[in-house]
Amino acid sequence: MVSFRRGYRVEVCRKEKGFVVSYYAATVICPLENNTYAVRYKDLLVNDESGPLIEKVLKDEVRPVPPEIIMITDLAYLDEVDAFDNDSWWVGKITGKHGSNYYVYFETTGDEIAYPLS
């Protein structure tokens, strides 16, 4: 498993209802004991919106930031993809294509959403 040091940009998988299998951009503040990290989210704010949310997360909820996005134009039925929506990356599967839109099904929410290939 990859280890991250202070200042590393990462993505954190939110493991709460409505957020399962969605990844949010964050920066590691510091590694902690018991396979955890303190992270500061890029786009998630504290409840009063006065600043970025900082929280302790498990090591297995953290992944490296993906490389530069490369546009893929030959996606196939049931290919697993990450779709960027609502400030985070959501894991889903291609369920169809109509025109320039790909349809992605998200098992965790039961939603199927059309995304333009752009």
A tleap script that builds the chain and sets N, CA, C and O, in Angstrom:
source leaprc.protein.ff14SB
mol = sequence {
  NMET VAL SER PHE ARG ARG GLY TYR ARG VAL
  GLU VAL CYS ARG LYS GLU LYS GLY PHE VAL
  VAL SER TYR TYR ALA ALA THR VAL ILE CYS
  PRO LEU GLU ASN ASN THR TYR ALA VAL ARG
  TYR LYS ASP LEU LEU VAL ASN ASP GLU SER
  GLY PRO LEU ILE GLU LYS VAL LEU LYS ASP
  GLU VAL ARG PRO VAL PRO PRO GLU ILE ILE
  MET ILE THR ASP LEU ALA TYR LEU ASP GLU
  VAL ASP ALA PHE ASP ASN ASP SER TRP TRP
  VAL GLY LYS ILE THR GLY LYS HIE GLY SER
  ASN TYR TYR VAL TYR PHE GLU THR THR GLY
  ASP GLU ILE ALA TYR PRO LEU CSER
}
set mol.1.N position { 0.846 -1.175 0.000 }
set mol.1.CA position { 0.000 0.000 0.000 }
set mol.1.C position { 0.896 1.244 0.000 }
set mol.1.O position { 1.920 1.274 0.682 }
set mol.2.N position { 0.514 2.245 -0.749 }
set mol.2.CA position { 1.278 3.475 -0.882 }
set mol.2.C position { 1.205 4.279 0.412 }
set mol.2.O position { 0.157 4.350 1.054 }
set mol.3.N position { 2.337 4.887 0.787 }
set mol.3.CA position { 2.354 5.792 1.941 }
set mol.3.C position { 2.511 7.219 1.428 }
set mol.3.O position { 3.177 7.461 0.421 }
set mol.4.N position { 1.896 8.148 2.127 }
set mol.4.CA position { 1.930 9.551 1.716 }
set mol.4.C position { 2.521 10.396 2.830 }
set mol.4.O position { 2.287 10.145 4.012 }
set mol.5.N position { 3.295 11.405 2.434 }
set mol.5.CA position { 3.891 12.320 3.404 }
set mol.5.C position { 3.141 13.643 3.392 }
set mol.5.O position { 2.271 13.886 2.555 }
set mol.6.N position { 3.500 14.478 4.334 }
set mol.6.CA position { 2.910 15.812 4.442 }
set mol.6.C position { 3.009 16.544 3.104 }
set mol.6.O position { 4.053 16.544 2.453 }
set mol.7.N position { 1.889 17.170 2.710 }
set mol.7.CA position { 1.864 17.959 1.489 }
set mol.7.C position { 1.475 17.196 0.239 }
set mol.7.O position { 1.231 17.807 -0.802 }
set mol.8.N position { 1.410 15.864 0.316 }
set mol.8.CA position { 1.018 15.084 -0.865 }
set mol.8.C position { -0.433 15.369 -1.214 }
set mol.8.O position { -1.298 15.405 -0.340 }
set mol.9.N position { -0.691 15.573 -2.504 }
set mol.9.CA position { -2.067 15.697 -2.985 }
set mol.9.C position { -2.612 14.290 -3.195 }
set mol.9.O position { -1.964 13.447 -3.815 }
set mol.10.N position { -3.806 14.047 -2.674 }
set mol.10.CA position { -4.415 12.720 -2.726 }
set mol.10.C position { -5.903 12.849 -3.024 }
set mol.10.O position { -6.436 13.953 -3.140 }
set mol.11.N position { -6.558 11.712 -3.143 }
set mol.11.CA position { -8.011 11.648 -3.201 }
set mol.11.C position { -8.467 10.740 -2.076 }
set mol.11.O position { -7.843 9.717 -1.793 }
set mol.12.N position { -9.569 11.129 -1.433 }
set mol.12.CA position { -10.084 10.382 -0.286 }
set mol.12.C position { -11.467 9.847 -0.620 }
set mol.12.O position { -12.330 10.583 -1.098 }
set mol.13.N position { -11.668 8.564 -0.366 }
set mol.13.CA position { -12.965 7.927 -0.580 }
set mol.13.C position { -13.828 8.175 0.647 }
set mol.13.O position { -13.483 7.767 1.756 }
set mol.14.N position { -14.947 8.844 0.440 }
set mol.14.CA position { -15.884 9.113 1.545 }
set mol.14.C position { -16.681 7.852 1.811 }
set mol.14.O position { -17.336 7.330 0.909 }
set mol.15.N position { -16.633 7.362 3.031 }
set mol.15.CA position { -17.333 6.126 3.389 }
set mol.15.C position { -18.490 6.426 4.322 }
set mol.15.O position { -18.534 5.964 5.463 }
set mol.16.N position { -19.425 7.209 3.809 }
set mol.16.CA position { -20.652 7.487 4.545 }
set mol.16.C position { -21.800 7.471 3.551 }
set mol.16.O position { -21.590 7.604 2.346 }
set mol.17.N position { -23.001 7.310 4.053 }
set mol.17.CA position { -24.163 7.185 3.178 }
set mol.17.C position { -24.232 8.351 2.189 }
set mol.17.O position { -24.106 9.517 2.563 }
set mol.18.N position { -24.433 8.004 0.926 }
set mol.18.CA position { -24.525 9.011 -0.121 }
set mol.18.C position { -23.193 9.384 -0.735 }
set mol.18.O position { -23.159 10.043 -1.774 }
set mol.19.N position { -22.086 8.976 -0.110 }
set mol.19.CA position { -20.766 9.317 -0.621 }
set mol.19.C position { -19.936 8.091 -0.975 }
set mol.19.O position { -18.804 8.238 -1.435 }
set mol.20.N position { -20.459 6.895 -0.775 }
set mol.20.CA position { -19.677 5.693 -1.005 }
set mol.20.C position { -19.197 5.655 -2.453 }
set mol.20.O position { -19.957 5.918 -3.385 }
set mol.21.N position { -17.948 5.329 -2.613 }
set mol.21.CA position { -17.277 5.248 -3.901 }
set mol.21.C position { -17.254 6.596 -4.623 }
set mol.21.O position { -17.409 6.667 -5.842 }
set mol.22.N position { -17.061 7.646 -3.857 }
set mol.22.CA position { -16.779 8.954 -4.441 }
set mol.22.C position { -15.475 9.439 -3.824 }
set mol.22.O position { -15.232 9.261 -2.630 }
set mol.23.N position { -14.649 10.049 -4.648 }
set mol.23.CA position { -13.323 10.477 -4.208 }
set mol.23.C position { -13.211 11.994 -4.261 }
set mol.23.O position { -13.582 12.625 -5.251 }
set mol.24.N position { -12.693 12.570 -3.175 }
set mol.24.CA position { -12.547 14.021 -3.057 }
set mol.24.C position { -11.070 14.397 -2.973 }
set mol.24.O position { -10.287 13.728 -2.298 }
set mol.25.N position { -10.701 15.466 -3.662 }
set mol.25.CA position { -9.327 15.960 -3.641 }
set mol.25.C position { -8.988 16.483 -2.252 }
set mol.25.O position { -9.789 17.168 -1.616 }
set mol.26.N position { -7.783 16.145 -1.793 }
set mol.26.CA position { -7.329 16.573 -0.472 }
set mol.26.C position { -5.805 16.651 -0.466 }
set mol.26.O position { -5.136 16.201 -1.396 }
set mol.27.N position { -5.283 17.232 0.601 }
set mol.27.CA position { -3.842 17.287 0.829 }
set mol.27.C position { -3.555 16.661 2.182 }
set mol.27.O position { -4.261 16.921 3.156 }
set mol.28.N position { -2.517 15.834 2.241 }
set mol.28.CA position { -2.131 15.213 3.507 }
set mol.28.C position { -1.509 16.279 4.404 }
set mol.28.O position { -0.542 16.939 4.025 }
set mol.29.N position { -2.077 16.437 5.593 }
set mol.29.CA position { -1.495 17.343 6.585 }
set mol.29.C position { -0.352 16.623 7.283 }
set mol.29.O position { 0.739 17.169 7.445 }
set mol.30.N position { -0.624 15.370 7.698 }
set mol.30.CA position { 0.422 14.546 8.291 }
set mol.30.C position { -0.067 13.104 8.446 }
set mol.30.O position { -1.263 12.858 8.608 }
set mol.31.N position { 0.879 12.150 8.394 }
set mol.31.CA position { 0.526 10.774 8.718 }
set mol.31.C position { 0.313 10.678 10.230 }
set mol.31.O position { 0.991 11.355 11.004 }
set mol.32.N position { -0.628 9.838 10.640 }
set mol.32.CA position { -0.912 9.634 12.057 }
set mol.32.C position { -0.684 8.164 12.408 }
set mol.32.O position { -0.303 7.367 11.551 }
set mol.33.N position { -0.916 7.818 13.651 }
set mol.33.CA position { -0.782 6.423 14.082 }
set mol.33.C position { -1.970 5.604 13.600 }
set mol.33.O position { -2.968 6.153 13.133 }
set mol.34.N position { -1.853 4.300 13.716 }
set mol.34.CA position { -2.927 3.348 13.402 }
set mol.34.C position { -3.401 3.443 11.956 }
set mol.34.O position { -4.599 3.370 11.681 }
set mol.35.N position { -2.440 3.607 11.024 }
set mol.35.CA position { -2.768 3.630 9.591 }
set mol.35.C position { -3.793 4.702 9.234 }
set mol.35.O position { -4.752 4.432 8.511 }
set mol.36.N position { -3.591 5.909 9.738 }
set mol.36.CA position { -4.487 7.019 9.430 }
set mol.36.C position { -3.679 8.246 8.988 }
set mol.36.O position { -2.470 8.337 9.203 }
set mol.37.N position { -4.391 9.171 8.371 }
set mol.37.CA position { -3.820 10.452 7.959 }
set mol.37.C position { -4.747 11.574 8.393 }
set mol.37.O position { -5.958 11.381 8.506 }
set mol.38.N position { -4.178 12.737 8.632 }
set mol.38.CA position { -4.965 13.963 8.749 }
set mol.38.C position { -4.919 14.598 7.362 }
set mol.38.O position { -3.843 14.785 6.792 }
set mol.39.N position { -6.103 14.930 6.819 }
set mol.39.CA position { -6.165 15.522 5.478 }
set mol.39.C position { -6.998 16.794 5.493 }
set mol.39.O position { -7.881 16.973 6.332 }
set mol.40.N position { -6.694 17.681 4.537 }
set mol.40.CA position { -7.468 18.906 4.317 }
set mol.40.C position { -8.072 18.792 2.920 }
set mol.40.O position { -7.352 18.650 1.931 }
set mol.41.N position { -9.404 18.857 2.849 }
set mol.41.CA position { -10.084 18.724 1.562 }
set mol.41.C position { -9.973 20.003 0.746 }
set mol.41.O position { -9.956 21.104 1.296 }
set mol.42.N position { -9.898 19.848 -0.552 }
set mol.42.CA position { -9.827 20.994 -1.459 }
set mol.42.C position { -11.193 21.655 -1.609 }
set mol.42.O position { -11.291 22.882 -1.568 }
set mol.43.N position { -12.254 20.857 -1.784 }
set mol.43.CA position { -13.577 21.407 -2.093 }
set mol.43.C position { -14.642 21.163 -1.032 }
set mol.43.O position { -15.733 21.724 -1.133 }
set mol.44.N position { -14.369 20.357 -0.032 }
set mol.44.CA position { -15.345 20.133 1.043 }
set mol.44.C position { -15.071 21.115 2.170 }
set mol.44.O position { -13.929 21.292 2.592 }
set mol.45.N position { -16.131 21.749 2.650 }
set mol.45.CA position { -16.000 22.765 3.693 }
set mol.45.C position { -16.590 22.274 5.006 }
set mol.45.O position { -17.400 21.348 5.025 }
set mol.46.N position { -16.177 22.904 6.110 }
set mol.46.CA position { -16.812 22.639 7.400 }
set mol.46.C position { -18.252 23.130 7.322 }
set mol.46.O position { -18.605 23.889 6.420 }
set mol.47.N position { -19.086 22.697 8.270 }
set mol.47.CA position { -20.524 22.998 8.217 }
set mol.47.C position { -20.857 24.480 8.052 }
set mol.47.O position { -21.789 24.821 7.324 }
set mol.48.N position { -20.111 25.366 8.715 }
set mol.48.CA position { -20.422 26.796 8.602 }
set mol.48.C position { -19.736 27.450 7.394 }
set mol.48.O position { -19.795 28.667 7.219 }
set mol.49.N position { -19.089 26.628 6.569 }
set mol.49.CA position { -18.421 27.069 5.341 }
set mol.49.C position { -17.325 28.098 5.578 }
set mol.49.O position { -17.015 28.894 4.691 }
set mol.50.N position { -16.735 28.085 6.778 }
set mol.50.CA position { -15.692 29.056 7.107 }
set mol.50.C position { -14.302 28.622 6.654 }
set mol.50.O position { -13.349 29.397 6.739 }
set mol.51.N position { -14.185 27.400 6.178 }
set mol.51.CA position { -12.885 26.920 5.726 }
set mol.51.C position { -12.962 25.472 5.291 }
set mol.51.O position { -14.008 24.832 5.405 }
set mol.52.N position { -11.844 24.956 4.789 }
set mol.52.CA position { -11.843 23.579 4.306 }
set mol.52.C position { -12.011 22.577 5.451 }
set mol.52.O position { -11.544 22.797 6.569 }
set mol.53.N position { -12.683 21.485 5.142 }
set mol.53.CA position { -12.870 20.408 6.107 }
set mol.53.C position { -11.544 19.693 6.311 }
set mol.53.O position { -10.859 19.340 5.351 }
set mol.54.N position { -11.192 19.485 7.570 }
set mol.54.CA position { -10.007 18.722 7.947 }
set mol.54.C position { -10.497 17.540 8.758 }
set mol.54.O position { -11.284 17.699 9.691 }
set mol.55.N position { -10.023 16.340 8.397 }
set mol.55.CA position { -10.448 15.174 9.162 }
set mol.55.C position { -9.400 14.078 9.123 }
set mol.55.O position { -8.476 14.091 8.311 }
set mol.56.N position { -9.578 13.129 10.030 }
set mol.56.CA position { -8.726 11.954 10.113 }
set mol.56.C position { -9.364 10.857 9.262 }
set mol.56.O position { -10.553 10.572 9.403 }
set mol.57.N position { -8.568 10.239 8.377 }
set mol.57.CA position { -9.084 9.191 7.496 }
set mol.57.C position { -8.171 7.970 7.557 }
set mol.57.O position { -6.981 8.078 7.856 }
set mol.58.N position { -8.748 6.822 7.270 }
set mol.58.CA position { -7.978 5.584 7.240 }
set mol.58.C position { -7.105 5.523 5.994 }
set mol.58.O position { -7.464 6.055 4.944 }
set mol.59.N position { -5.966 4.874 6.122 }
set mol.59.CA position { -5.023 4.750 5.014 }
set mol.59.C position { -5.669 4.112 3.786 }
set mol.59.O position { -5.367 4.502 2.658 }
set mol.60.N position { -6.563 3.128 3.994 }
set mol.60.CA position { -7.169 2.446 2.845 }
set mol.60.C position { -8.239 3.281 2.144 }
set mol.60.O position { -8.789 2.847 1.132 }
set mol.61.N position { -8.542 4.475 2.664 }
set mol.61.CA position { -9.490 5.385 2.018 }
set mol.61.C position { -8.786 6.410 1.135 }
set mol.61.O position { -9.439 7.244 0.508 }
set mol.62.N position { -7.457 6.351 1.084 }
set mol.62.CA position { -6.656 7.355 0.382 }
set mol.62.C position { -5.987 6.720 -0.836 }
set mol.62.O position { -5.443 5.618 -0.767 }
set mol.63.N position { -6.044 7.448 -1.951 }
set mol.63.CA position { -5.338 6.991 -3.146 }
set mol.63.C position { -4.592 8.179 -3.744 }
set mol.63.O position { -4.925 9.330 -3.461 }
set mol.64.N position { -3.575 7.901 -4.579 }
set mol.64.CA position { -2.858 9.004 -5.220 }
set mol.64.C position { -3.758 9.748 -6.196 }
set mol.64.O position { -4.734 9.197 -6.706 }
set mol.65.N position { -3.418 10.996 -6.446 }
set mol.65.CA position { -4.117 11.766 -7.476 }
set mol.65.C position { -3.815 11.084 -8.807 }
set mol.65.O position { -2.665 10.739 -9.074 }
set mol.66.N position { -4.838 10.886 -9.647 }
set mol.66.CA position { -4.575 10.228 -10.932 }
set mol.66.C position { -3.723 11.106 -11.836 }
set mol.66.O position { -3.641 12.319 -11.643 }
set mol.67.N position { -3.089 10.480 -12.827 }
set mol.67.CA position { -2.318 11.282 -13.779 }
set mol.67.C position { -3.242 12.192 -14.573 }
set mol.67.O position { -4.465 12.101 -14.475 }
set mol.68.N position { -2.642 13.060 -15.352 }
set mol.68.CA position { -3.417 13.984 -16.186 }
set mol.68.C position { -4.516 13.223 -16.931 }
set mol.68.O position { -4.299 12.118 -17.429 }
set mol.69.N position { -5.682 13.830 -16.995 }
set mol.69.CA position { -6.824 13.180 -17.636 }
set mol.69.C position { -6.573 13.066 -19.134 }
set mol.69.O position { -6.275 14.048 -19.813 }
set mol.70.N position { -6.702 11.849 -19.624 }
set mol.70.CA position { -6.561 11.580 -21.050 }
set mol.70.C position { -7.937 11.209 -21.573 }
set mol.70.O position { -8.593 10.322 -21.027 }
set mol.71.N position { -8.373 11.880 -22.619 }
set mol.71.CA position { -9.703 11.628 -23.155 }
set mol.71.C position { -9.713 10.302 -23.906 }
set mol.71.O position { -8.942 10.101 -24.844 }
set mol.72.N position { -10.586 9.412 -23.486 }
set mol.72.CA position { -10.751 8.118 -24.139 }
set mol.72.C position { -12.043 8.172 -24.945 }
set mol.72.O position { -13.081 8.600 -24.439 }
set mol.73.N position { -11.974 7.743 -26.180 }
set mol.73.CA position { -13.156 7.838 -27.037 }
set mol.73.C position { -13.738 6.484 -27.417 }
set mol.73.O position { -14.722 6.423 -28.153 }
set mol.74.N position { -13.150 5.405 -26.929 }
set mol.74.CA position { -13.646 4.084 -27.313 }
set mol.74.C position { -14.079 3.276 -26.088 }
set mol.74.O position { -13.641 2.142 -25.896 }
set mol.75.N position { -14.930 3.862 -25.276 }
set mol.75.CA position { -15.431 3.168 -24.097 }
set mol.75.C position { -16.430 2.102 -24.514 }
set mol.75.O position { -17.170 2.270 -25.483 }
set mol.76.N position { -16.440 1.001 -23.768 }
set mol.76.CA position { -17.317 -0.121 -24.101 }
set mol.76.C position { -18.302 -0.381 -22.967 }
set mol.76.O position { -18.096 0.056 -21.835 }
set mol.77.N position { -19.362 -1.089 -23.286 }
set mol.77.CA position { -20.397 -1.464 -22.324 }
set mol.77.C position { -19.759 -2.132 -21.113 }
set mol.77.O position { -18.959 -3.057 -21.248 }
set mol.78.N position { -20.124 -1.652 -19.931 }
set mol.78.CA position { -19.684 -2.129 -18.618 }
set mol.78.C position { -18.230 -1.807 -18.283 }
set mol.78.O position { -17.709 -2.315 -17.290 }
set mol.79.N position { -17.557 -0.971 -19.091 }
set mol.79.CA position { -16.241 -0.472 -18.681 }
set mol.79.C position { -16.412 0.313 -17.391 }
set mol.79.O position { -17.363 1.085 -17.258 }
set mol.80.N position { -15.498 0.126 -16.433 }
set mol.80.CA position { -15.539 0.901 -15.194 }
set mol.80.C position { -14.851 2.232 -15.441 }
set mol.80.O position { -13.757 2.282 -16.004 }
set mol.81.N position { -15.502 3.316 -15.015 }
set mol.81.CA position { -14.971 4.662 -15.215 }
set mol.81.C position { -15.118 5.476 -13.931 }
set mol.81.O position { -15.920 5.148 -13.056 }
set mol.82.N position { -14.334 6.533 -13.840 }
set mol.82.CA position { -14.510 7.545 -12.805 }
set mol.82.C position { -15.144 8.748 -13.484 }
set mol.82.O position { -14.601 9.261 -14.462 }
set mol.83.N position { -16.282 9.204 -12.982 }
set mol.83.CA position { -16.974 10.366 -13.546 }
set mol.83.C position { -16.912 11.511 -12.536 }
set mol.83.O position { -17.214 11.317 -11.359 }
set mol.84.N position { -16.518 12.707 -12.995 }
set mol.84.CA position { -16.431 13.859 -12.099 }
set mol.84.C position { -17.786 14.544 -12.030 }
set mol.84.O position { -18.302 15.021 -13.041 }
set mol.85.N position { -18.366 14.589 -10.818 }
set mol.85.CA position { -19.694 15.166 -10.621 }
set mol.85.C position { -19.796 15.642 -9.175 }
set mol.85.O position { -19.332 14.952 -8.267 }
set mol.86.N position { -20.391 16.797 -8.949 }
set mol.86.CA position { -20.570 17.337 -7.592 }
set mol.86.C position { -19.259 17.403 -6.810 }
set mol.86.O position { -19.198 16.987 -5.653 }
set mol.87.N position { -18.217 17.924 -7.446 }
set mol.87.CA position { -16.912 18.154 -6.816 }
set mol.87.C position { -16.165 16.901 -6.416 }
set mol.87.O position { -15.234 16.981 -5.615 }
set mol.88.N position { -16.537 15.737 -6.945 }
set mol.88.CA position { -15.801 14.518 -6.605 }
set mol.88.C position { -15.850 13.527 -7.757 }
set mol.88.O position { -16.620 13.684 -8.705 }
set mol.89.N position { -15.017 12.510 -7.654 }
set mol.89.CA position { -14.981 11.431 -8.630 }
set mol.89.C position { -15.837 10.289 -8.124 }
set mol.89.O position { -15.701 9.861 -6.977 }
set mol.90.N position { -16.725 9.791 -8.983 }
set mol.90.CA position { -17.630 8.693 -8.645 }
set mol.90.C position { -17.330 7.512 -9.559 }
set mol.90.O position { -17.174 7.678 -10.769 }
set mol.91.N position { -17.250 6.320 -8.976 }
set mol.91.CA position { -16.979 5.110 -9.742 }
set mol.91.C position { -18.286 4.559 -10.297 }
set mol.91.O position { -19.246 4.353 -9.555 }
set mol.92.N position { -18.318 4.324 -11.597 }
set mol.92.CA position { -19.512 3.784 -12.236 }
set mol.92.C position { -19.148 2.916 -13.421 }
set mol.92.O position { -17.972 2.669 -13.690 }
set mol.93.N position { -20.170 2.456 -14.128 }
set mol.93.CA position { -19.966 1.602 -15.305 }
set mol.93.C position { -20.726 2.170 -16.498 }
set mol.93.O position { -21.841 2.675 -16.358 }
set mol.94.N position { -20.110 2.081 -17.663 }
set mol.94.CA position { -20.742 2.519 -18.904 }
set mol.94.C position { -21.918 1.595 -19.206 }
set mol.94.O position { -21.766 0.374 -19.246 }
set mol.95.N position { -23.092 2.190 -19.419 }
set mol.95.CA position { -24.278 1.384 -19.730 }
set mol.95.C position { -24.844 1.683 -21.114 }
set mol.95.O position { -25.763 1.004 -21.572 }
set mol.96.N position { -24.303 2.684 -21.771 }
set mol.96.CA position { -24.790 2.973 -23.113 }
set mol.96.C position { -24.174 4.232 -23.675 }
set mol.96.O position { -23.468 4.966 -22.984 }
set mol.97.N position { -24.458 4.471 -24.953 }
set mol.97.CA position { -23.985 5.674 -25.628 }
set mol.97.C position { -25.081 6.137 -26.572 }
set mol.97.O position { -25.683 5.338 -27.290 }
set mol.98.N position { -25.332 7.449 -26.560 }
set mol.98.CA position { -26.298 8.041 -27.483 }
set mol.98.C position { -25.705 9.352 -27.975 }
set mol.98.O position { -25.525 10.290 -27.198 }
set mol.99.N position { -25.405 9.413 -29.254 }
set mol.99.CA position { -24.754 10.603 -29.792 }
set mol.99.C position { -23.388 10.766 -29.158 }
set mol.99.O position { -22.571 9.845 -29.186 }
set mol.100.N position { -23.135 11.940 -28.585 }
set mol.100.CA position { -21.843 12.180 -27.935 }
set mol.100.C position { -21.915 11.961 -26.426 }
set mol.100.O position { -20.964 12.280 -25.713 }
set mol.101.N position { -23.025 11.426 -25.931 }
set mol.101.CA position { -23.180 11.164 -24.495 }
set mol.101.C position { -22.952 9.698 -24.163 }
set mol.101.O position { -23.429 8.798 -24.853 }
set mol.102.N position { -22.208 9.488 -23.086 }
set mol.102.CA position { -22.071 8.152 -22.511 }
set mol.102.C position { -22.936 8.098 -21.265 }
set mol.102.O position { -22.969 9.055 -20.492 }
set mol.103.N position { -23.629 7.000 -21.064 }
set mol.103.CA position { -24.452 6.808 -19.876 }
set mol.103.C position { -23.666 5.982 -18.869 }
set mol.103.O position { -23.125 4.923 -19.186 }
set mol.104.N position { -23.619 6.501 -17.637 }
set mol.104.CA position { -22.862 5.851 -16.573 }
set mol.104.C position { -23.821 5.480 -15.454 }
set mol.104.O position { -24.601 6.312 -14.989 }
set mol.105.N position { -23.757 4.223 -15.026 }
set mol.105.CA position { -24.591 3.729 -13.925 }
set mol.105.C position { -23.742 3.667 -12.666 }
set mol.105.O position { -22.631 3.138 -12.667 }
set mol.106.N position { -24.296 4.226 -11.582 }
set mol.106.CA position { -23.618 4.238 -10.290 }
set mol.106.C position { -24.345 3.275 -9.360 }
set mol.106.O position { -25.451 3.555 -8.898 }
set mol.107.N position { -23.714 2.142 -9.091 }
set mol.107.CA position { -24.332 1.095 -8.281 }
set mol.107.C position { -24.679 1.583 -6.881 }
set mol.107.O position { -25.702 1.190 -6.321 }
set mol.108.N position { -23.838 2.434 -6.317 }
set mol.108.CA position { -24.059 2.879 -4.937 }
set mol.108.C position { -25.279 3.765 -4.776 }
set mol.108.O position { -25.875 3.805 -3.700 }
set mol.109.N position { -25.661 4.476 -5.830 }
set mol.109.CA position { -26.822 5.370 -5.731 }
set mol.109.C position { -27.996 4.901 -6.579 }
set mol.109.O position { -29.123 5.359 -6.390 }
set mol.110.N position { -27.736 3.986 -7.516 }
set mol.110.CA position { -28.782 3.524 -8.421 }
set mol.110.C position { -29.082 4.506 -9.540 }
set mol.110.O position { -30.051 4.324 -10.278 }
set mol.111.N position { -28.263 5.549 -9.679 }
set mol.111.CA position { -28.478 6.568 -10.711 }
set mol.111.C position { -27.773 6.194 -12.008 }
set mol.111.O position { -26.705 5.581 -11.996 }
set mol.112.N position { -28.386 6.575 -13.125 }
set mol.112.CA position { -27.748 6.487 -14.433 }
set mol.112.C position { -27.755 7.904 -15.002 }
set mol.112.O position { -28.811 8.517 -15.157 }
set mol.113.N position { -26.565 8.414 -15.310 }
set mol.113.CA position { -26.426 9.805 -15.730 }
set mol.113.C position { -25.683 9.862 -17.060 }
set mol.113.O position { -24.724 9.123 -17.282 }
set mol.114.N position { -26.141 10.750 -17.943 }
set mol.114.CA position { -25.485 10.961 -19.234 }
set mol.114.C position { -24.381 12.001 -19.076 }
set mol.114.O position { -24.590 13.056 -18.476 }
set mol.115.N position { -23.210 11.696 -19.619 }
set mol.115.CA position { -22.075 12.616 -19.608 }
set mol.115.C position { -21.594 12.818 -21.038 }
set mol.115.O position { -21.394 11.850 -21.771 }
set mol.116.N position { -21.407 14.073 -21.437 }
set mol.116.CA position { -20.881 14.314 -22.781 }
set mol.116.C position { -19.402 13.950 -22.830 }
set mol.116.O position { -18.675 14.125 -21.852 }
set mol.117.N position { -18.979 13.458 -23.945 }
set mol.117.CA position { -17.567 13.186 -24.151 }
set mol.117.C position { -16.923 14.506 -24.538 }
set mol.117.O position { -17.079 14.977 -25.665 }
set mol.118.N position { -16.198 15.100 -23.598 }
set mol.118.CA position { -15.592 16.405 -23.888 }
set mol.118.C position { -14.183 16.471 -23.384 }
set mol.118.O position { -13.518 17.495 -23.541 }
savepdb mol mol.pdb
quit
